[in-house]
Amino acid sequence: MKRLPASQLNTNIKRERDLRALSRLGLLLFSGAILAGGFVFAAKQHFAAVKYGYTSEQLRKEREQLLRENQQLSLEKEQVSSPARLESAARALGLKPLQARQVALTSTVQNTSSVSTPASRARTQLQKDKAKLKAKASASTRR
């Protein structure tokens, strides 16, 4: 490469800056940065969606497993609390069935209202039936 000597007259000439070219270069740089940012944002959204999909699938499987477990536990609860099973468990503990002589009726509720409830009507009817049975029993022993 041949260099020009410093004694030339045009060595101190400076070129003018082309503002249009500089502005086009700045616009190109700005557009490239915006485009790259868009790609980064889109990639981030995509990976987040994939992650949420995996999480959603895992939670769905866990929910199905918990529902199956809940059904199994409900079935076990029903089987354990069945009357036949309770009776056999009570007999294994040494408990015996309830007998009529073990039941005592107590009348502790006072009738404070004039409105009769089904329970009070049943209690009154029971007392009447007891009185009739006592009268029949005493009449049959007199004969």
PAPA-422511 format. One record per residue (C-alpha): residue number from 1; residue in one letter; x, y, z. Coordinates in nm, 3 decimals, m for minus. Example, Ala and Ser with C-alpha at 12.3 -4.5 7.8 and 13.67 -1.06 7.14 Angstrom:
2
resi = 1, resn = A, xx = 1.230, yy = m0.450, zz = 0.780
resi = 2, resn = S, xx = 1.367, yy = m0.106, zz = 0.714
END
This chain:
143
resi = 1, resn = M, xx = 0.000, yy = 0.000, zz = 0.000
resi = 2, resn = K, xx = 0.140, yy = 0.331, zz = m0.099
resi = 3, resn = R, xx = 0.120, yy = 0.610, zz = 0.155
resi = 4, resn = L, xx = 0.100, yy = 0.967, zz = 0.060
resi = 5, resn = P, xx = 0.362, yy = 1.199, zz = 0.203
resi = 6, resn = A, xx = 0.255, yy = 1.447, zz = 0.473
resi = 7, resn = S, xx = 0.364, yy = 1.732, zz = 0.254
resi = 8, resn = Q, xx = 0.053, yy = 1.707, zz = 0.038
resi = 9, resn = L, xx = m0.188, yy = 1.997, zz = 0.052
resi = 10, resn = N, xx = m0.502, yy = 1.799, zz = 0.118
resi = 11, resn = T, xx = m0.386, yy = 1.611, zz = 0.432
resi = 12, resn = N, xx = m0.575, yy = 1.844, zz = 0.668
resi = 13, resn = I, xx = m0.909, yy = 1.812, zz = 0.489
resi = 14, resn = K, xx = m1.182, yy = 1.662, zz = 0.708
resi = 15, resn = R, xx = m1.490, yy = 1.498, zz = 0.574
resi = 16, resn = E, xx = m1.830, yy = 1.626, zz = 0.664
resi = 17, resn = R, xx = m2.048, yy = 1.401, zz = 0.876
resi = 18, resn = D, xx = m2.344, yy = 1.267, zz = 0.690
resi = 19, resn = L, xx = m2.634, yy = 1.325, zz = 0.931
resi = 20, resn = R, xx = m2.876, yy = 1.127, zz = 0.717
resi = 21, resn = A, xx = m2.654, yy = 0.821, zz = 0.725
resi = 22, resn = L, xx = m2.604, yy = 0.862, zz = 1.099
resi = 23, resn = S, xx = m2.979, yy = 0.892, zz = 1.156
resi = 24, resn = R, xx = m3.042, yy = 0.583, zz = 0.940
resi = 25, resn = L, xx = m2.783, yy = 0.393, zz = 1.139
resi = 26, resn = G, xx = m2.945, yy = 0.500, zz = 1.468
resi = 27, resn = L, xx = m3.289, yy = 0.403, zz = 1.339
resi = 28, resn = L, xx = m3.155, yy = 0.064, zz = 1.229
resi = 29, resn = L, xx = m2.994, yy = 0.008, zz = 1.568
resi = 30, resn = F, xx = m3.313, yy = 0.107, zz = 1.751
resi = 31, resn = S, xx = m3.529, yy = m0.116, zz = 1.528
resi = 32, resn = G, xx = m3.293, yy = m0.410, zz = 1.582
resi = 33, resn = A, xx = m3.305, yy = m0.361, zz = 1.959
resi = 34, resn = I, xx = m3.687, yy = m0.349, zz = 1.953
resi = 35, resn = L, xx = m3.702, yy = m0.662, zz = 1.736
resi = 36, resn = A, xx = m3.457, yy = m0.850, zz = 1.962
resi = 37, resn = G, xx = m3.654, yy = m0.741, zz = 2.269
resi = 38, resn = G, xx = m3.972, yy = m0.873, zz = 2.109
resi = 39, resn = F, xx = m3.810, yy = m1.209, zz = 2.043
resi = 40, resn = V, xx = m3.686, yy = m1.228, zz = 2.402
resi = 41, resn = F, xx = m4.032, yy = m1.136, zz = 2.534
resi = 42, resn = A, xx = m4.201, yy = m1.395, zz = 2.310
resi = 43, resn = A, xx = m3.955, yy = m1.665, zz = 2.420
resi = 44, resn = K, xx = m4.015, yy = m1.578, zz = 2.784
resi = 45, resn = Q, xx = m4.393, yy = m1.601, zz = 2.733
resi = 46, resn = H, xx = m4.357, yy = m1.935, zz = 2.555
resi = 47, resn = F, xx = m4.144, yy = m2.091, zz = 2.827
resi = 48, resn = A, xx = m4.378, yy = m1.960, zz = 3.096
resi = 49, resn = A, xx = m4.675, yy = m2.116, zz = 2.914
resi = 50, resn = V, xx = m4.493, yy = m2.449, zz = 2.887
resi = 51, resn = K, xx = m4.407, yy = m2.434, zz = 3.258
resi = 52, resn = Y, xx = m4.770, yy = m2.357, zz = 3.351
resi = 53, resn = G, xx = m4.883, yy = m2.645, zz = 3.130
resi = 54, resn = Y, xx = m4.659, yy = m2.890, zz = 3.314
resi = 55, resn = T, xx = m4.771, yy = m2.750, zz = 3.651
resi = 56, resn = S, xx = m5.135, yy = m2.773, zz = 3.548
resi = 57, resn = E, xx = m5.094, yy = m3.133, zz = 3.437
resi = 58, resn = Q, xx = m4.922, yy = m3.223, zz = 3.763
resi = 59, resn = L, xx = m5.197, yy = m3.059, zz = 3.968
resi = 60, resn = R, xx = m5.466, yy = m3.235, zz = 3.763
resi = 61, resn = K, xx = m5.304, yy = m3.573, zz = 3.829
resi = 62, resn = E, xx = m5.271, yy = m3.492, zz = 4.199
resi = 63, resn = R, xx = m5.638, yy = m3.390, zz = 4.212
resi = 64, resn = E, xx = m5.747, yy = m3.715, zz = 4.046
resi = 65, resn = Q, xx = m5.535, yy = m3.914, zz = 4.289
resi = 66, resn = L, xx = m5.684, yy = m3.726, zz = 4.586
resi = 67, resn = L, xx = m6.037, yy = m3.785, zz = 4.456
resi = 68, resn = R, xx = m5.967, yy = m4.158, zz = 4.425
resi = 69, resn = E, xx = m5.825, yy = m4.160, zz = 4.778
resi = 70, resn = N, xx = m6.129, yy = m3.968, zz = 4.905
resi = 71, resn = Q, xx = m6.365, yy = m4.221, zz = 4.746
resi = 72, resn = Q, xx = m6.167, yy = m4.509, zz = 4.896
resi = 73, resn = L, xx = m6.174, yy = m4.351, zz = 5.242
resi = 74, resn = S, xx = m6.547, yy = m4.281, zz = 5.215
resi = 75, resn = L, xx = m6.606, yy = m4.645, zz = 5.124
resi = 76, resn = E, xx = m6.394, yy = m4.762, zz = 5.418
resi = 77, resn = K, xx = m6.584, yy = m4.526, zz = 5.649
resi = 78, resn = E, xx = m6.917, yy = m4.666, zz = 5.533
resi = 79, resn = Q, xx = m6.795, yy = m5.023, zz = 5.579
resi = 80, resn = V, xx = m6.656, yy = m4.957, zz = 5.926
resi = 81, resn = S, xx = m6.967, yy = m4.776, zz = 6.046
resi = 82, resn = S, xx = m7.214, yy = m5.036, zz = 5.917
resi = 83, resn = P, xx = m7.448, yy = m5.170, zz = 6.190
resi = 84, resn = A, xx = m7.335, yy = m5.530, zz = 6.145
resi = 85, resn = R, xx = m6.970, yy = m5.436, zz = 6.184
resi = 86, resn = L, xx = m7.043, yy = m5.216, zz = 6.485
resi = 87, resn = E, xx = m7.241, yy = m5.494, zz = 6.650
resi = 88, resn = S, xx = m6.963, yy = m5.749, zz = 6.599
resi = 89, resn = A, xx = m6.706, yy = m5.499, zz = 6.733
resi = 90, resn = A, xx = m6.926, yy = m5.430, zz = 7.038
resi = 91, resn = R, xx = m6.960, yy = m5.804, zz = 7.106
resi = 92, resn = A, xx = m6.583, yy = m5.841, zz = 7.077
resi = 93, resn = L, xx = m6.549, yy = m5.574, zz = 7.347
resi = 94, resn = G, xx = m6.789, yy = m5.767, zz = 7.570
resi = 95, resn = L, xx = m7.092, yy = m5.541, zz = 7.524
resi = 96, resn = K, xx = m7.440, yy = m5.694, zz = 7.517
resi = 97, resn = P, xx = m7.757, yy = m5.579, zz = 7.338
resi = 98, resn = L, xx = m7.981, yy = m5.334, zz = 7.520
resi = 99, resn = Q, xx = m8.269, yy = m5.487, zz = 7.711
resi = 100, resn = A, xx = m8.604, yy = m5.327, zz = 7.786
resi = 101, resn = R, xx = m8.548, yy = m5.322, zz = 8.162
resi = 102, resn = Q, xx = m8.235, yy = m5.111, zz = 8.112
resi = 103, resn = V, xx = m8.435, yy = m4.823, zz = 7.963
resi = 104, resn = A, xx = m8.580, yy = m4.569, zz = 8.202
resi = 105, resn = L, xx = m8.803, yy = m4.288, zz = 8.084
resi = 106, resn = T, xx = m8.766, yy = m3.962, zz = 8.270
resi = 107, resn = S, xx = m8.999, yy = m3.670, zz = 8.239
resi = 108, resn = T, xx = m8.779, yy = m3.367, zz = 8.310
resi = 109, resn = V, xx = m8.922, yy = m3.137, zz = 8.046
resi = 110, resn = Q, xx = m9.199, yy = m2.911, zz = 8.173
resi = 111, resn = N, xx = m9.465, yy = m2.804, zz = 7.931
resi = 112, resn = T, xx = m9.434, yy = m2.424, zz = 7.933
resi = 113, resn = S, xx = m9.612, yy = m2.353, zz = 7.610
resi = 114, resn = S, xx = m9.959, yy = m2.433, zz = 7.490
resi = 115, resn = V, xx = m9.823, yy = m2.547, zz = 7.153
resi = 116, resn = S, xx = m9.769, yy = m2.923, zz = 7.147
resi = 117, resn = T, xx = m9.466, yy = m3.063, zz = 6.973
resi = 118, resn = P, xx = m9.440, yy = m3.412, zz = 6.826
resi = 119, resn = A, xx = m9.214, yy = m3.513, zz = 7.113
resi = 120, resn = S, xx = m9.456, yy = m3.391, zz = 7.379
resi = 121, resn = R, xx = m9.750, yy = m3.563, zz = 7.205
resi = 122, resn = A, xx = m9.553, yy = m3.887, zz = 7.189
resi = 123, resn = R, xx = m9.459, yy = m3.857, zz = 7.557
resi = 124, resn = T, xx = m9.822, yy = m3.796, zz = 7.654
resi = 125, resn = Q, xx = m9.939, yy = m4.092, zz = 7.446
resi = 126, resn = L, xx = m9.671, yy = m4.311, zz = 7.607
resi = 127, resn = Q, xx = m9.785, yy = m4.214, zz = 7.954
resi = 128, resn = K, xx = m10.145, yy = m4.295, zz = 7.861
resi = 129, resn = D, xx = m10.041, yy = m4.633, zz = 7.721
resi = 130, resn = K, xx = m9.846, yy = m4.712, zz = 8.041
resi = 131, resn = A, xx = m10.148, yy = m4.625, zz = 8.252
resi = 132, resn = K, xx = m10.369, yy = m4.854, zz = 8.040
resi = 133, resn = L, xx = m10.119, yy = m5.140, zz = 8.070
resi = 134, resn = K, xx = m10.101, yy = m5.099, zz = 8.449
resi = 135, resn = A, xx = m10.479, yy = m5.100, zz = 8.469
resi = 136, resn = K, xx = m10.501, yy = m5.418, zz = 8.259
resi = 137, resn = A, xx = m10.226, yy = m5.586, zz = 8.463
resi = 138, resn = S, xx = m10.400, yy = m5.505, zz = 8.794
resi = 139, resn = A, xx = m10.735, yy = m5.618, zz = 8.652
resi = 140, resn = S, xx = m10.593, yy = m5.951, zz = 8.537
resi = 141, resn = T, xx = m10.428, yy = m6.019, zz = 8.875
resi = 142, resn = R, xx = m10.761, yy = m5.959, zz = 9.059
resi = 143, resn = R, xx = m10.943, yy = m6.230, zz = 8.862
END
